Amino acid sequence: MKRIALVLTVLSLNACSTFTPQRYSISADNNMALKAIGVGNINVGAFSGPSSFDRACRGAGPIAPPDNMSFEAYIQKALADELKVAGMYDDKAPKVTLTGAVEKLSFSSSRGLTGGEWDISLRVNSSNGKSLSVSEHYEFESGFIADTACKQTAEAYLPAVQNIIGKAIKHPNFKGLLLTQPN
């Protein structure tokens, strides 16, 4: 009887794990692309989240961004950080403010048998009235065992976000979002 109680305790503790992506780190490619645009004084406002999103991963526990932020706040901060490092960010006297809507956010830790994927659709809006939409389908190796697969899934969120930010800033209409008078 004691063994059964011990096994149930271990299993219940295992199911309480939370898998956390790393804090966002700047992409060198994104930084170079932003610097090539040559426009500054950009602020980043609020990003809204998708209408539905399931954070649960294989019954092993949820995936949750670091620092108690939401997934859309993670993307918002990522864009702001990229602009800051490129010398384009200004929240005191901005020429334009970018906001966003994460229109789709989903993941799978079991694509095939040991693969995973993140799907993100993002609309970026400018205070000048322009907007653009981009999407990212990011595939990665997750693993067979739930804990490993969920850890890999959480870790794959960072490069997936780097890619979606990269697609937004390299989009041919991105510079138009940054201009006071859109062309």
N, CA and C of each residue as an Amber inpcrd file, in Angstrom:
protein
   549
   0.8220000  -1.1920000   0.0000000   0.0000000   0.0000000   0.0000000
   0.8710000   1.2630000   0.0000000   1.9870000   1.2450000   0.7590000
   2.8840000   2.4000000   0.8140000   3.5240000   2.6520000  -0.5550000
   3.8340000   1.5670000  -1.2670000   4.4270000   1.7130000  -2.5980000
   3.4600000   2.3820000  -3.5630000   2.2120000   2.0110000  -3.5130000
   1.2090000   2.6140000  -4.3930000   1.0740000   4.1010000  -4.0800000
   1.0580000   4.4550000  -2.8130000   0.9650000   5.8640000  -2.4140000
   2.1910000   6.6350000  -2.8960000   3.3760000   6.0170000  -2.7830000
   4.5990000   6.6700000  -3.2370000   4.5730000   6.8830000  -4.7490000
   4.1590000   5.8790000  -5.4930000   4.0760000   5.9920000  -6.9580000
   3.0840000   7.0830000  -7.3480000   1.9200000   7.1140000  -6.7020000
   0.9310000   8.1460000  -7.0070000   1.4530000   9.5360000  -6.6640000
   2.1780000   9.6710000  -5.5790000   2.7640000  10.9620000  -5.2010000
   3.7800000  11.4170000  -6.2390000   4.6560000  10.5070000  -6.6610000
   5.6680000  10.8490000  -7.6730000   4.9970000  11.2390000  -8.9810000
   3.9890000  10.4870000  -9.3940000   3.2910000  10.8110000 -10.6350000
   2.5740000  12.1460000 -10.5470000   1.9710000  12.4390000  -9.4180000
   1.2630000  13.7190000  -9.2950000   2.2300000  14.8900000  -9.2670000
   3.4030000  14.7150000  -8.6670000   4.3960000  15.7890000  -8.6800000
   4.9390000  16.0000000 -10.0830000   5.1010000  14.9330000 -10.8250000
   5.5840000  15.0150000 -12.1970000   4.6050000  15.7970000 -13.0660000
   3.3220000  15.6550000 -12.8370000   2.3040000  16.3290000 -13.6360000
   2.2070000  17.8160000 -13.3170000   2.9190000  18.2700000 -12.3170000
   2.8390000  19.6740000 -11.9070000   3.9360000  20.5370000 -12.5160000
   4.7230000  20.0010000 -13.4210000   5.8070000  20.7750000 -14.0270000
   5.2550000  21.8810000 -14.9050000   5.9460000  23.0010000 -14.9110000
   5.6620000  24.0660000 -15.8610000   6.9040000  24.2070000 -16.7240000
   6.7080000  24.2440000 -18.0120000   7.8180000  24.3200000 -18.9580000
   7.9000000  25.7500000 -19.4700000   9.0720000  26.3620000 -19.3200000
   9.2290000  27.7890000 -19.5830000  10.2280000  28.0490000 -20.6980000
   9.8300000  28.8210000 -21.7250000  10.8020000  29.2410000 -22.7420000
  11.8540000  30.1550000 -22.1190000  12.9750000  30.2390000 -22.7690000
  14.0100000  31.1750000 -22.3310000  13.5230000  32.6020000 -22.5460000
  14.1060000  33.5390000 -21.8030000  13.8440000  34.9460000 -22.0850000
  14.2950000  35.2260000 -23.5160000  13.6270000  36.1840000 -24.1440000
  13.9240000  36.5010000 -25.5420000  15.3520000  37.0140000 -25.6750000
  16.0100000  36.5940000 -26.7290000  17.3300000  37.1290000 -27.0630000
  17.3030000  37.6210000 -28.5050000  18.0400000  38.6700000 -28.7320000
  18.0500000  39.3600000 -30.0250000  18.6160000  38.4590000 -31.1120000
  18.0260000  38.5440000 -32.2920000  18.5220000  37.8470000 -33.4720000
  19.4330000  38.8030000 -34.2460000  20.6300000  38.3670000 -34.5510000
  21.5690000  39.2020000 -35.3180000  20.9910000  39.5700000 -36.6860000
  20.3230000  38.6220000 -37.3260000  19.7230000  38.8950000 -38.6430000
  18.6220000  39.9460000 -38.5320000  17.7900000  39.8400000 -37.5090000
  16.7380000  40.8370000 -37.3120000  17.3400000  42.2050000 -37.0350000
  18.4040000  42.2360000 -36.2380000  19.0530000  43.4980000 -35.9080000
  19.6080000  44.1710000 -37.1560000  20.2460000  43.4000000 -38.0140000
  20.8000000  43.9550000 -39.2590000  19.6790000  44.4670000 -40.1660000
  18.5830000  43.7260000 -40.2510000  17.4620000  44.1360000 -41.1020000
  16.8460000  45.4370000 -40.5860000  16.7070000  45.5720000 -39.2850000
  16.1500000  46.8070000 -38.7220000  17.0800000  47.9970000 -38.9720000
  18.3610000  47.8120000 -38.7490000  19.3120000  48.9150000 -38.9590000
  19.3150000  49.3790000 -40.4130000  19.0600000  48.4730000 -41.3410000
  19.0290000  48.8250000 -42.7690000  17.8240000  49.6950000 -43.1100000
  16.7700000  49.6470000 -42.2990000  15.5710000  50.4480000 -42.5690000
  15.8480000  51.9300000 -42.3490000  16.5970000  52.2580000 -41.3130000
  17.0200000  53.6340000 -41.0930000  15.9540000  54.6000000 -40.5960000
  14.9430000  54.1150000 -39.9160000  13.8980000  54.9740000 -39.3570000
  13.8930000  54.7640000 -37.8550000  13.6550000  55.8310000 -37.0860000
  13.6680000  55.6810000 -35.6370000  12.4400000  56.2600000 -34.9670000
  12.5520000  56.4130000 -33.6510000  11.4850000  56.9690000 -32.8140000
  10.2090000  56.1310000 -32.8830000  10.3540000  54.8290000 -32.6660000
   9.2370000  53.8900000 -32.7470000   8.9240000  53.3800000 -31.3420000
   7.6650000  53.3820000 -30.9750000   7.2250000  52.8160000 -29.7120000
   6.4720000  51.5120000 -30.0070000   6.3800000  50.6540000 -29.0080000
   5.6200000  49.4210000 -29.1310000   4.5700000  49.4110000 -28.0410000
   3.3100000  49.3590000 -28.4700000   2.1900000  49.3100000 -27.5360000
   1.7360000  47.8830000 -27.3040000   0.5440000  47.7550000 -26.7770000
   0.0030000  46.4640000 -26.3660000  -0.2400000  45.5170000 -27.5380000
  -0.0720000  44.2370000 -27.2580000  -0.4030000  43.1680000 -28.1860000
  -1.5320000  42.3580000 -27.5600000  -2.5090000  42.0090000 -28.3650000
  -3.6040000  41.1710000 -27.8630000  -3.3130000  39.7160000 -28.2110000
  -3.9720000  38.8210000 -27.4870000  -3.7330000  37.3990000 -27.6770000
  -4.7690000  36.7500000 -28.5650000  -4.5660000  35.4900000 -28.8850000
  -5.5140000  34.7690000 -29.7210000  -6.8060000  34.4980000 -28.9570000
  -7.8680000  34.2120000 -29.6950000  -9.1490000  33.9400000 -29.0550000
  -9.1020000  32.6660000 -28.2250000  -8.2690000  31.7040000 -28.6130000
  -8.1090000  30.4910000 -27.8110000  -6.6800000  29.9930000 -27.9300000
  -6.2060000  29.4050000 -26.8430000  -4.8660000  28.8360000 -26.8210000
  -4.7840000  27.8510000 -25.6670000  -4.3430000  26.6510000 -25.9530000
  -4.2100000  25.6170000 -24.9380000  -2.7370000  25.4780000 -24.5700000
  -2.4010000  25.8330000 -23.3300000  -1.0110000  25.7820000 -22.8490000
  -0.5880000  24.3970000 -22.3970000  -1.5330000  23.4630000 -22.2690000
  -1.2340000  22.1290000 -21.7490000  -0.3520000  21.3490000 -22.7150000
   0.6100000  20.6400000 -22.1510000   1.5350000  19.8520000 -22.9680000
   1.5390000  18.4080000 -22.4890000   0.8940000  17.5390000 -23.2470000
   0.8990000  16.0890000 -23.0270000   0.5160000  15.6790000 -21.6020000
  -0.2030000  16.4620000 -20.8780000  -0.5580000  16.1150000 -19.5070000
   0.5950000  16.2430000 -18.5380000   1.7540000  16.6890000 -19.0310000
   2.9320000  16.8330000 -18.1670000   2.9380000  18.1740000 -17.4610000
   2.1760000  19.1240000 -17.9600000   2.1240000  20.4520000 -17.3680000
   1.9990000  21.5030000 -18.4460000   1.7720000  22.7290000 -18.0460000
   1.6080000  23.8030000 -19.0330000   2.9410000  24.3760000 -19.5010000
   2.8780000  25.0450000 -20.6390000   3.9980000  25.8630000 -21.1030000
   3.6360000  27.2960000 -20.7550000   4.5530000  28.0070000 -20.1270000
   4.2970000  29.3830000 -19.6910000   5.5500000  30.2210000 -19.8900000
   5.4150000  31.3910000 -20.5270000   6.5740000  32.2610000 -20.7270000
   7.1940000  32.6960000 -19.3970000   8.4390000  33.1430000 -19.4460000
   9.1110000  33.5700000 -18.2150000   8.5080000  34.8580000 -17.6510000
   8.8200000  35.1310000 -16.4060000   8.4830000  36.3910000 -15.7420000
   6.9810000  36.6610000 -15.6840000   6.1740000  35.6110000 -15.6280000
   4.7130000  35.7340000 -15.5320000   4.0840000  36.5410000 -16.6630000
   4.7120000  36.5450000 -17.8160000   4.1190000  37.2850000 -18.9400000
   3.2790000  36.3450000 -19.7860000   2.4020000  36.9180000 -20.5700000
   1.5920000  36.1410000 -21.5000000   2.4140000  35.8660000 -22.7640000
   1.9250000  34.9570000 -23.5880000   2.6180000  34.6550000 -24.8400000
   2.6370000  35.8760000 -25.7590000   1.5350000  36.6460000 -25.7980000
   1.5120000  37.8350000 -26.6530000   2.4090000  38.9350000 -26.0950000
   2.5230000  39.0440000 -24.7710000   3.4440000  40.0230000 -24.1720000
   4.8900000  39.6540000 -24.4780000   5.1820000  38.3570000 -24.5660000
   6.5160000  37.8870000 -24.9330000   6.8650000  38.3850000 -26.3400000
   5.9190000  38.2680000 -27.2730000   6.1500000  38.7250000 -28.6460000
   6.2640000  40.2440000 -28.6860000   5.4250000  40.9440000 -27.9330000
   5.4870000  42.4030000 -27.8530000   6.8560000  42.8480000 -27.3420000
   7.3260000  42.2300000 -26.2620000   8.6240000  42.5810000 -25.6930000
   9.7470000  42.2360000 -26.6670000   9.5870000  41.1400000 -27.3980000
  10.6010000  40.7550000 -28.3770000  10.7650000  41.8350000 -29.4430000
   9.6490000  42.3450000 -29.9700000   9.7270000  43.4060000 -30.9760000
  10.3400000  44.6670000 -30.3720000   9.9140000  45.0320000 -29.1770000
  10.4730000  46.2160000 -28.5220000  11.9780000  46.0490000 -28.2920000
  12.4010000  44.8800000 -27.8350000  13.8300000  44.6320000 -27.6010000
  14.6310000  44.7200000 -28.8920000  14.0840000  44.1690000 -29.9680000
  14.7780000  44.2530000 -31.2600000  14.9440000  45.7220000 -31.6810000
  13.8840000  46.5120000 -31.5230000  13.9610000  47.9360000 -31.8750000
  14.9440000  48.6780000 -30.9740000  14.9810000  48.3510000 -29.6940000
  15.9070000  49.0030000 -28.7600000  17.3490000  48.7540000 -29.1650000
  17.6910000  47.4950000 -29.4110000  19.0710000  47.1600000 -29.7500000
  19.4700000  47.7760000 -31.0950000  18.5140000  47.9400000 -31.9990000
  18.7970000  48.5670000 -33.2960000  18.8440000  50.0910000 -33.2060000
  18.5640000  50.6540000 -32.0180000  18.5910000  52.1050000 -31.8380000
  17.3780000  52.8110000 -32.4200000  16.2580000  52.1060000 -32.5710000
  15.0700000  52.6710000 -33.2070000  13.9210000  52.9270000 -32.2360000
  14.0630000  52.4890000 -31.0120000  12.9730000  52.5470000 -30.0340000
  12.9320000  53.9020000 -29.3310000  11.7250000  54.4120000 -29.1200000
  11.5510000  55.6560000 -28.3710000  10.1440000  55.6680000 -27.7820000
  10.0520000  55.5130000 -26.4740000   8.7310000  55.5290000 -25.8420000
   8.3870000  56.8910000 -25.2540000   9.2920000  57.8500000 -25.3690000
   9.0570000  59.2030000 -24.8300000   8.4350000  60.1430000 -25.8720000
   8.9790000  60.1470000 -27.0780000   8.4720000  61.0090000 -28.1500000
   8.4400000  60.2300000 -29.4700000   7.6270000  59.1820000 -29.5370000
   7.6150000  58.3550000 -30.7490000   6.9250000  59.0500000 -31.9160000
   7.3970000  58.7330000 -33.1200000   6.7180000  59.1920000 -34.3350000
   5.5140000  58.2930000 -34.6140000   5.6720000  56.9990000 -34.3680000
   4.5780000  56.0390000 -34.5180000   4.6640000  55.0070000 -33.3920000
   3.5340000  54.3780000 -33.1390000   3.4780000  53.2890000 -32.1670000
   2.9510000  52.0440000 -32.8680000   3.6630000  50.9470000 -32.6760000
   3.2450000  49.6730000 -33.2380000   2.5040000  48.8770000 -32.1670000
   1.3800000  48.3110000 -32.5310000   0.6500000  47.3940000 -31.6700000
   0.4800000  46.1000000 -32.4500000  -0.0560000  45.0960000 -31.8120000
  -0.1830000  43.8380000 -32.5330000  -1.2850000  42.9670000 -32.0080000
  -1.6040000  41.9760000 -32.8040000  -2.5880000  40.9620000 -32.4300000
  -2.0260000  39.6030000 -32.8270000  -1.8500000  38.7440000 -31.8390000
  -1.4700000  37.3650000 -32.1200000  -2.7800000  36.6650000 -32.4640000
  -2.9890000  36.4360000 -33.7410000  -4.2690000  35.9140000 -34.2200000
  -4.3610000  34.3980000 -34.1210000  -3.2120000  33.7440000 -34.1460000
  -3.1830000  32.2910000 -33.9740000  -1.9360000  31.9380000 -33.1910000
  -2.0910000  31.0500000 -32.2430000  -0.9560000  30.5450000 -31.4770000
  -1.2910000  29.1120000 -31.0970000  -0.4800000  28.1880000 -31.5620000
  -0.6950000  26.7840000 -31.2140000   0.6320000  26.0530000 -31.2970000
   0.6840000  24.9320000 -30.5850000   1.8700000  24.0940000 -30.6560000
   1.4600000  22.6370000 -30.5940000   2.3690000  21.7950000 -31.0390000
   2.2280000  20.3610000 -30.8780000   3.5890000  19.8370000 -30.4470000
   3.5980000  18.9850000 -29.4500000   4.8520000  18.3580000 -29.0270000
   4.9540000  16.9470000 -29.5930000   4.0220000  16.5950000 -30.4660000
   4.0130000  15.2230000 -30.9930000   3.6780000  15.1720000 -32.4790000
   4.3040000  16.0290000 -33.2730000   4.1800000  15.9520000 -34.7310000
   4.9380000  14.7130000 -35.1750000   4.2700000  13.8520000 -35.8980000
   4.8880000  12.5580000 -36.1820000   4.9410000  11.8050000 -34.8630000
   6.0900000  11.3560000 -34.4790000   6.2270000  10.6910000 -33.1890000
   7.1430000  11.4750000 -32.2620000   8.1970000  12.0640000 -32.8150000
   9.1680000  12.7620000 -31.9610000   9.4270000  14.1940000 -32.4260000
   8.5260000  14.7430000 -33.2090000   8.6940000  16.1140000 -33.6780000
   7.7100000  17.0400000 -33.0040000   7.9420000  18.3150000 -33.1630000
   7.0360000  19.3150000 -32.6140000   6.9220000  20.4840000 -33.5620000
   5.9670000  21.3730000 -33.2690000   5.7780000  22.5460000 -34.1160000
   5.0790000  23.6550000 -33.3430000   5.4030000  24.8620000 -33.7080000
   4.6990000  26.0670000 -33.2560000   4.1010000  26.7300000 -34.4840000
   2.8720000  27.1970000 -34.3670000   2.2220000  27.9830000 -35.4150000
   1.8030000  29.3140000 -34.8130000   2.2900000  30.3990000 -35.4150000
   2.0080000  31.7440000 -34.9210000   1.5730000  32.6030000 -36.0970000
   0.4580000  33.2990000 -35.9480000   0.0330000  34.3130000 -36.9230000
  -0.0440000  35.6300000 -36.1860000   0.5570000  36.6570000 -36.7780000
   0.6880000  37.9520000 -36.1280000   0.2790000  39.0690000 -37.0690000
  -0.5250000  39.9960000 -36.5760000  -0.8320000  41.2240000 -37.3050000
  -0.1890000  42.3690000 -36.5370000   0.6130000  43.1710000 -37.2350000
   1.2580000  44.3410000 -36.6400000   0.5590000  45.5710000 -37.2010000
   0.1060000  46.4410000 -36.3000000  -0.6150000  47.6600000 -36.6720000
   0.2200000  48.8760000 -36.3000000   0.1500000  49.9020000 -37.1270000
   0.8440000  51.1540000 -36.8440000  -0.1740000  52.2430000 -36.5300000
   0.2420000  53.1710000 -35.7000000  -0.6240000  54.3110000 -35.4000000
  -0.8500000  55.1790000 -36.6330000  -0.1010000  54.9310000 -37.7240000
  -0.3160000  55.6840000 -38.9610000  -1.4230000  55.0630000 -39.8250000
  -2.0490000  53.9910000 -39.3340000  -3.1600000  53.3780000 -40.0540000
  -2.7960000  52.1620000 -40.8860000  -1.5270000  51.9020000 -41.0890000
  -1.0940000  50.7490000 -41.8810000  -0.9780000  49.5110000 -40.9950000
  -1.0520000  48.3360000 -41.6230000  -0.8340000  47.0920000 -40.8950000
  -0.2790000  46.0380000 -41.8450000   0.2420000  44.9750000 -41.2870000
   0.7010000  43.8290000 -42.0640000   0.4890000  42.5690000 -41.2450000
   0.3900000  41.4520000 -41.9390000   0.2100000  40.1580000 -41.2720000
   1.2840000  39.1910000 -41.7460000   1.7970000  38.4050000 -40.8060000
   2.7920000  37.3810000 -41.0960000   2.4460000  36.1310000 -40.2890000
   2.9670000  35.0000000 -40.7340000   2.7650000  33.7670000 -39.9800000
   4.0480000  32.9420000 -40.0090000   4.1720000  32.0990000 -39.0120000
   5.3560000  31.2470000 -38.8640000   4.9150000  29.8390000 -38.5070000
   5.4470000  28.8730000 -39.2210000   5.2850000  27.4500000 -38.8840000
   6.6910000  26.9540000 -38.5760000   6.9750000  26.7170000 -37.3070000
   8.3240000  26.3510000 -36.8710000   8.3320000  24.9050000 -36.4000000
   9.1340000  24.0630000 -37.0500000   9.2400000  22.6510000 -36.6890000
  10.5510000  22.3880000 -35.9630000  10.5100000  21.4330000 -35.0320000
  11.6770000  21.0940000 -34.2190000  11.5470000  19.6490000 -33.7430000
  12.6180000  19.0990000 -33.2110000  12.5960000  17.7610000 -32.6190000
  12.1710000  17.9060000 -31.1640000  11.1680000  17.1300000 -30.7760000
  10.6760000  17.2580000 -29.4030000  11.0870000  16.0790000 -28.5270000
  10.8310000  14.8820000 -28.9500000  11.1740000  13.7210000 -28.1480000
   9.9650000  12.8420000 -27.9150000  10.2180000  11.6610000 -27.4290000
   9.1590000  10.6870000 -27.2090000   8.5530000  10.8170000 -25.8160000
   9.3890000  11.0170000 -24.8070000   8.9340000  11.1020000 -23.4130000
   8.3560000  12.4900000 -23.1590000   7.2330000  12.5460000 -22.4700000
   6.4860000  13.7990000 -22.2820000   7.3370000  14.9220000 -21.7010000
   8.0680000  14.6730000 -20.6270000   8.8630000  15.7450000 -20.0060000
   9.8820000  16.3280000 -20.9800000  10.5590000  15.4580000 -21.7100000
  11.5460000  15.9200000 -22.6920000  10.8630000  16.6850000 -23.8160000
   9.7690000  16.1380000 -24.3260000   9.0620000  16.7750000 -25.4360000
   8.5300000  18.1500000 -25.0400000   8.0070000  18.2780000 -23.8440000
   7.4500000  19.5610000 -23.3990000   8.5500000  20.5760000 -23.1360000
   9.6830000  20.1140000 -22.6150000  10.8320000  21.0100000 -22.4110000
  11.3220000  21.5280000 -23.7690000  11.4280000  20.6320000 -24.7420000
  11.8630000  21.0220000 -26.0850000  10.8570000  21.9700000 -26.7350000
   9.5770000  21.7390000 -26.4960000   8.5310000  22.5960000 -27.0600000
   8.6420000  24.0030000 -26.4770000   8.8230000  24.0930000 -25.1740000
   8.9930000  25.4040000 -24.5350000  10.2230000  26.1100000 -25.0880000
  11.3170000  25.3820000 -25.2170000  12.5510000  25.9950000 -25.7210000
  12.4310000  26.4280000 -27.1820000  11.5660000  25.7980000 -27.9410000
  11.3970000  26.1440000 -29.3550000  10.5900000  27.4230000 -29.5520000
   9.9520000  27.9200000 -28.4990000   9.1640000  29.1540000 -28.6410000
  10.0740000  30.3430000 -28.9760000  11.2310000  30.4340000 -28.3640000
  12.1640000  31.5360000 -28.6340000  12.5310000  31.6250000 -30.1100000
  13.0540000  30.5740000 -30.7530000  13.3750000  30.7150000 -32.1800000
  12.1460000  30.9310000 -33.0570000  10.9970000  30.3750000 -32.6480000
   9.7770000  30.6210000 -33.4170000   9.4170000  32.1000000 -33.3780000
   9.5720000  32.7340000 -32.2080000   9.2910000  34.1700000 -32.0820000
  10.3380000  34.9850000 -32.8450000  11.6000000  34.5990000 -32.7720000
  12.6200000  35.3000000 -33.5660000  12.2470000  35.2640000 -35.0480000
  11.7650000  34.1220000 -35.5120000  11.3910000  33.9840000 -36.9240000
  10.1920000  34.8530000 -37.2830000   9.1620000  34.8850000 -36.4370000
   7.9740000  35.6880000 -36.7650000   8.3100000  37.1770000 -36.7340000
   9.1500000  37.5900000 -35.7850000   9.5980000  38.9950000 -35.7500000
  10.4110000  39.2900000 -37.0120000  11.2730000  38.3630000 -37.3910000
  12.0590000  38.5350000 -38.6110000  11.1950000  38.6590000 -39.8460000
  10.1570000  37.8410000 -39.9400000   9.2510000  37.9350000 -41.0960000
   8.5340000  39.2790000 -41.1190000   8.1760000  39.7770000 -39.9440000
   7.4910000  41.0790000 -39.8900000   8.4230000  42.1960000 -40.3340000
   9.6280000  42.2550000 -39.7740000  10.5090000  43.3850000 -40.0890000
  11.1210000  43.2920000 -41.4850000  11.1550000  42.0970000 -42.0580000
  11.6630000  41.9470000 -43.4290000  10.5410000  42.0190000 -44.4670000
   9.3180000  42.1410000 -44.0060000   8.1700000  42.2520000 -44.9100000
   8.3090000  43.5480000 -45.7080000   8.0040000  43.5360000 -47.0060000
   8.1760000  44.7450000 -47.8170000   7.3560000  45.9430000 -47.3220000
   6.2950000  45.7160000 -46.5710000   5.4630000  46.8230000 -46.0830000
   5.8270000  47.2910000 -44.6740000   6.8430000  46.6720000 -44.0490000
   7.1710000  47.0380000 -42.6670000   7.6180000  48.4960000 -42.5480000
   8.4660000  48.9580000 -43.4630000   8.9440000  50.3410000 -43.3810000
   7.7720000  51.3230000 -43.4110000   6.7220000  51.0050000 -44.1690000
   5.5410000  51.8570000 -44.2230000   4.8480000  51.9970000 -42.8780000
   5.0000000  51.0050000 -41.9980000   4.4300000  51.0910000 -40.6540000
   5.1630000  52.1130000 -39.7930000   6.4060000  52.3980000 -40.1530000
   7.2600000  53.2440000 -39.3280000   7.2460000  54.7190000 -39.7150000
   6.6460000  55.0240000 -40.8640000   6.6480000  56.3840000 -41.3710000
   5.4280000  57.1450000 -40.8600000   5.6440000  58.4030000 -40.4840000
   4.5530000  59.2270000 -39.9810000   3.4790000  59.3810000 -41.0380000
   3.8770000  59.6560000 -42.2520000   2.9620000  59.7460000 -43.3840000
   3.1790000  58.5090000 -44.2350000   2.2960000  57.4990000 -44.1250000
   2.5130000  56.2680000 -44.8970000   2.4960000  56.5360000 -46.3930000
   3.3370000  55.8010000 -47.1160000   3.3640000  55.9410000 -48.5730000
   2.6690000  54.7970000 -49.2300000
